[in-house]
């Protein structure tokens, strides 16, 4: 039996799949199996996968149910005690599996090992997301979060493509969110629960490259994004949270809801921004950031003025931060 299962959800990404699979088969650690879950593709992606002819790879098919359901199907079909997930348009650096599997031996108390990744077209030279978040290498517990800035980083620490988890840990939290064919935030729903329930090890070396150019929900399409299930269905997250961390979880949810409400208000979506403010009232404890949101909701016409002011301050080198 392989030590780790690589699960790849596939839906109409034949153009990119070879890049992802090549990065898997180029790994310096070879004791793995690959489960490609064809989530109702209408292109030739499944045939691209089958052409590899490697006995460690198999393709399973299901009707289209969304990325969360596809990853969960792969979890059920796989056999290894450790699992990791790679989207069909992303890629790993050759040492990803070797480094993460080494760390899981060295730190058996950690149910999850996560490496840094790099986003977008500048993947070869860009800064890793851990660098941008100010995250350092080593074992990590959510209890270390003390400030609003710490809470704001929690949601962005774990990414599916560079996270290796024990199978029983992933199953304990129900896997990825798949209700209503969820296509956005289905992974964050799982990883937030893991972060509040487990010790994780963070590897500072960027070992994955997240390609945003193929995503239908890439940065430019925020206006069309649904609200994440962490907002619309938070009760399972609350139930899985250890009692000593429940208050911290509520502050984390409120902090993320506040940031999301700011984004929605900028886009003119006052209705959903106001719903978040009502649903997560703890955002009121975040002082000036909440006050700015109230201004945006009360006077949406001021938002363009605030954005222009931010631009002028940026051009003059003023370090004072003004949220758009």
Secondary structure, 3 states (H helix, E strand, C coil): CCCEEEEEEECCCHHHHHHHHHHHHCCCCCCEEEEEEEECCCCCHHHHHHCCCCCCEEEEEECCCCHHHHHHHHHHHCCCCEEEECCCCCEECCCHHHHHHHHHHHCCCCCEEEEEEEECCCCCCCCCHHHHHCCCCEEECHHHCCCHHHHHHHCCCCCHHHEEEEHHHHHHCCCCCCHHHCCCCHHHHHHHHHHHHCCEEEEEEEEEEECCCCCCCCCCCHHHCCCCHHHHCCHHHHHHCCHHHHHHHHHHHHHHHHHHHHHHHHCCCHHHHHHHHHHCHHHHHHHHHHHHHHHHHHCHHHHHHHHHHHHHHHHCCCCCCCCC
